[in-house]
Amino acid sequence: MPSVVLVLPKSGYRNDDFLAAAKRLGVDVIAASDVCHQLADIWEGAPVALRFRDAQAAADELARGVRESKPLAVVGVDDLTALVAALAAARLRLPHNPAEAVAAARSKALSRARLRQAGVPVPRFEVVPRELSGTDLDALLQRAPYPSVVKPLVLSGSRGVIRADDAGGLRSAFLRVAALLRSPDVAQRRDPDLERVLIEEFVPGPEVALEGLLMRGHLHVLALFDKPDPLDGPYFEESLYVTPSRQPAPLQDAIAREVSRGCAALGLVEGPVHAELRLSPDGPRILEIAARSIGGLCGRALRFGVGVTLEELILRHALGRGGEPPPRENRSAGVLMLPIRERGVLQEVRGVDEARRVPLIEDVVITAHLREEIVPLPEGASYLGFAFARGDTPEEVEAALRAAGARIEAVVTPKLPVA
């Protein structure tokens, strides 16, 4: 039976969805993870133990561990595992994106530089050291564009992203992001990009997200999501994704062209891509192109052909099965990422059953764990959960998701300091 290597992070939202997709496709899975005991109960066989802190070393270990099994593909499910997968696939001589392209995509500094060099419009930006002297910080505050956005170079999901409208706000935001990058859970990644911070101009306009699949350098647009809520700061907590987009067709075509140009500039040629763009008065502006599919559980909002999931589509492509991807289903669909509003220990989530009874809501999944601390953005890195809806129009889907979200309440208590 053919096999595929799935590189699954210990905190991955989508591990189960990829494992289930592989099972539906009838392929053996060789699981590789940084916390293997969690996977042993889900899939037969001993997973390959990796340490993701060093992508090169992890890829070497993975290639050695699976070479005799002769897998047909190596697939990562997030930014870091996508890089490990690309490096391992190169060692195994399997189809893959160039590892340097995947690395560039996950670094905001490299991606901005490559896009700009290729003539793809990006926000005006500057990369500065995380640790600045008082004099250097003052100079930065004087030359920065306002409003500005402060961003870590490698974190995702809007973590650590803060808008600043003036010099005082930029000072506060910069110091806050620097503190986040020094925090133990972030610093343990040992990534050189954690030593630097991105400062860029704020681009006004609504945001959209494009989900695509690259086949020999050609971009197939799988879905274009509108983000109906304005993302103007000071933090950039994403909530609603609704597809199909309600933007005019010529603008949607322009979005696809920019993403295709961006993929070429980065050197991405195969597999899933997830792009975030601002629709500025001067046209679409790329904020991010990731060499992976959409994060969290948001992929569950998408179906293709006759009930094909996004994860199945990705694995089919990786395994070389079939030609062009089937179109997305005709119905409108959307996902609400349930935000964490207050820091503390989660005691209870109320209103979930009521939210599930809202017409057009298909499911509500709470992913946060009871009796564990939850943290809101910009320091936090997770959601309370996800709600999914399908309907005849994007407007109906959006209304259903808002109604469901209004019914859900997280009950938290403050975390007591350690004595």
N, C-alpha and C positions, 0 to 999 in steps of 0.2 A: 504493500500500500504506500502511496506517495506520502511524504512528510514535509512539514513546514516548521521552521523554528520561530517561535513567538517570544520576543524579548519583553518581559512584563515587569513593570516596576512595582514595588511593594505597595505603594499608595495609589496605583492606577485605578481610576474609575472604571475603565473599559476592559479590564482583564477578562471578566466573565463573558462579555459580549464577543470578544475575539475567540475565546475558547469554544463558545457555543457555535459560532459561525464555522469554525474548522470542523466541528463535529457534524454539522448539517452538510458540509461539503464532502464528508467522508475521507478526510485526510488525518493522518497521524500528526500529533503535535509533540514537538520537542520543546518543552518550556524552559526558559532561562530567566532567572530572577535574582534580585538581591535579597529576597526573603523566601526561601524555597519551601519551608514547611507549610505555608499558606496554600501553595499550589498542589502539593502532594495529594491532598484530599479531593481536589477538583479533577485532576487528570492523572491517568495511570502513568507509571514510570517516574524515575527520579529526575527532578529538574536539575538543570545545570546551574550551579551556584556562581554568581558573579558579583563583583564590586564595581558599581557604576561610577565611582569617583574618578577613575582613570579609564576613559573610554577606549583608549588604545589597548591597555592591558586586558580589559574586559572582552574586547573583540578577539584578541589573541587566544584567550582562555576558551571563549565560546567556539571559535573555529576548531581548536584542538578537540574539544569535547564532542562535537557533532560530526566531524569529518567522515567517520566510518559509517554513519547513518545515511549519508548522501541526501540531505534535504534538497528540495527544489527551490526553496526561498527562505530568506531571513527577514522577518517583519518586526519592526519596533512600533510602539503604540503612542509614544509621546516624543518630545524634543530630544531628550537625552538618549532614550532607547533607540530612536531612529538613527542617531549617529553611531551607536554601538552596532546596530544592524547593518548599516552601510559599510562600516569597516570590516565586519565579519564576513559579509557577502563578498567583498573584494578578495579576502583571503581564500574564500571557498570557490572563487571564480563563478559566482552566481550573478544574475542580473541585479543591478542596484543603481542608485544615484551615486554620483561621485561624492566621496566622503567630505571633501573640502567644500562642496556645495551645501551639503547638509549642515556642516559646521558653520558656514556663513549664514545660513538661514536662521539658525538658533541664536546668533549673536547680533544684537541690534546695531552694534558698531560696524561689523563687517558687512551686514546686509545693506545698511544705509550707504556705506561707501561704494559698494559694488553697483547699487541701483543708480546712485548719482553719477558714477563714472560712465554708466551705460546710457545716460540721458533720460532715465526714468525719474519724473518729478517726485521728490521726497521733501518733507519738512526741513527747513534749515536747522542744522544740528551741530553740536560740539560734544566731544567725549573728553571728560576731565577725570583726574585721579579722585578716588574716593576720599582720600585724606588730603585736605588742602590747608595750607597755613591761613591765618587770618587775612594777610595781605592778598594772597591769591584768591581767596573766596570773595573778598571785597571787589577785586578786579573782575571776577566772573559776574558778580551782581550788576556791575556797571555795563558790561558789554552784552549781556543776555537779552534776547528778544522777550517782549512781554505782550500777551501772556506766554509763559513758558510751561513746559511739561518736563518733570524730572522722572527718569526711568532707569531701573536696573537694566543691565545689558542682557541678562540671560533668564531672568524669572519670567513666568508667563501668567496668564489669567488676570492681568491688570494688577498683579501684586507689586507694591512699591511704586505705583504710578501716581504722581501728584501734580496738580496744576498750581502754578504760582502766578499771580497777577501783578506783583511788584517785587522790589528787591527784598523787602522784609519777608514776604511769603516764600520767595525762592530760597532765602537763607534757611528758613525753618524746614522747608521741604527737603532741601539737600541734606541737612543734618539728620533728618528723620530717615531718609533712604540709606544714608551711610550707616546709621545704627542698625537698620534692618539687615544690611549686608554683613555686618559683624556678628549678628545673632547666631547662636550655635547651630540651629537647624539649617541655616543657609550657608554658613562658613564651612561646614563639613564637606561641601561639594568640592572644595579646593580647585575652583575654576579661576584662572587668571582674570577673567572678565568680571569677577566679583570685586576686583580692586579699582574698577572704574565705573563712572556714572554717565548716563546720556542726558544732555540738556538740549531740548529742541523746541521750536516754536509751536504754539498751539494752532491747529488747523480747524477753523470753524466748519460746521456742516454736519449732517447726519452720518452715521456709520452704517456700513453693510459688511457682511461676511460672505466670502465666496468659497464654496466647497468644490474642489476639482480633482481630476485624475489625469496625470501626465502619462502619455503613451508615446515613447520615442520622441519626446520633446514637444508633442502636440497636447495642448490643454483641452480636456473635455470638461465643460462646466456641469457639475452634478446638481448644484443648487445655489441659489443666491438668496441669502437671508437679509431681510430688513431688521434693523434694531430700532423699534418704534420709540423707545425712551431716549431722550437727549442725553448724550454723554459729554457733558461740559465741565465736569469736575465739581469740587476739588479732587475727588477720587473718581475712578472710572469703572464702577461696578456694573458689569453687564448683567442684564436681566432677561429681556425678551428677545427671542429670535423667531421670526415668522417668514415662511416661504410659501408661495413664490413672492418675489419682490414686487412692490407696487411702484417702483421707479419706472420712468419712461423707457421704452425699448431701446432707443438710441443711447441712453445713458447706461443701460445694462450692457450693451455691446461695448461701450467705451471701458467699462469696468473690466470686462473679460479681456480686452486687448491689453490693458495696463498690467493685469496679473500675468498674462502670457509673456509680455515683455520683461516683467520682473523675474519670472522663472528662468527665462533665458539669461538674464543678467547674472543671476546667482549660479547658473549652471545646473539647475534641476532638470531632469529629463524623464524620470520614471516614478510612478507611484502617487500617493495622495498628496494634495497640498491644501492648506487652509490659509486664506488670505483675509486680512482686515484692512478696510479702506475708509477714508473720509471723503465725502462728496463735497469738496470745497467749491466756492464760487468759480474757481478756475479749472474745475474738472476733478476727476478721481485722483486721490493721493494715497499711495500705499503706505500703511503703517507697519504691516508685517506680512511676510509670506513664510509659513512654516512647512517643513517637509514632513508633514503628518496630516492626519484628518482632524476633524473638530474635536475639542476636548470635552471633559466631563462625560455626562451621559447624553449629550445633545445629539449624538448620532442616532439615537433611537427615534428622533422625529422624522427620519428619512427612510423612505422605502422606494425601491426601484423595480421596474418591470412588474412581475407578479410576486410581490411580497419579499423581494430580495433586500437584505439589510445592507447598510453601508459597510459593515465589517466583512460580509460575504463578498461584496463587490471588490474590496481591497485585496482580499485573499485570492479571489479568482484571478485578478490581474497579476498578482505576485507569482502565482502558479502557472501563468501562461495559458489560462483557460478562456476561450472566447475572444471576441473582437471588441468592438466599441461597447462601452457600458450602456445598459438599457436606460431609457428616460425615467425621471422621477415620476412617481404616481401622480395622477391628475388632481387629487384633493390637496387643499391647503393644509399646512401643518406648522406646528410651532412648539417651542419649548420655553418654559420659564425657569430660569436658574434662581432658586429660592435664596435670597441673600441672608447673610448673617448680620444682624443689626446691632447686637450687643455682645461684648466680650464676657465670658463667664463659663461656668460648668453647665452643660445642657442637662436639664432635669426632665423635660417633657416637650413634645411637639403636639400642640392642639390643633384641631380642625382638619386633620388629614382626611378623615372619612367624609366630612362635609365637602371638602374640596373635590374629592373623587366623584361626588354626586352632581357636580356642576355639568350641565349638558356640554357635550363635545370633548370633555376631559377623558383621556384614555387611561392615564395612570398618574399617580403621584408617588415618587420614590424619595424617602428620607435617607440620605447617605451619611449624615453626621451621627456620631455614636453618643448614646446617653451616658451621662456621668463622665464625659470627657470635655476638656476645655475647647471652646470654639472662639475664633478670633475674626473680627470683621476686617475688611480692607481698610487701609492699604497693607497692613502687616499680615493679614490672614492669607491662606492659600487654598481655601476650600469653600464649598457651599453647604447650606443646610440640606438641600436636596433639589429635585427637579420635578416639574409637572409637564405633561405632554397633552397636546390636543390636536384633533383633526376636524376639518369642516369644509364647507363648500367654498368659503371665501377667506382671505387673510383677515378681514375685519372681524368675522365671526370667531376665528381662532384667537386673535388677540384679545377680544372681549372675554372669551372663556378663560383664558390664562390669567387675565387680571382678576376675574371673579374668584378663581381658585386661589390665587395668591393672597387675596384679601382675607380668606378664611383661615389661613395658617398662621400660627403664633408659636414662637419658640420661648420656652420658659427657662431662664438661666439664673444661676446664683453666682455671686462673685467668687473667684478662686482665692482661697486664703493663702497668704504668703507663707513660704516655708520657714519654720522657726529656726 
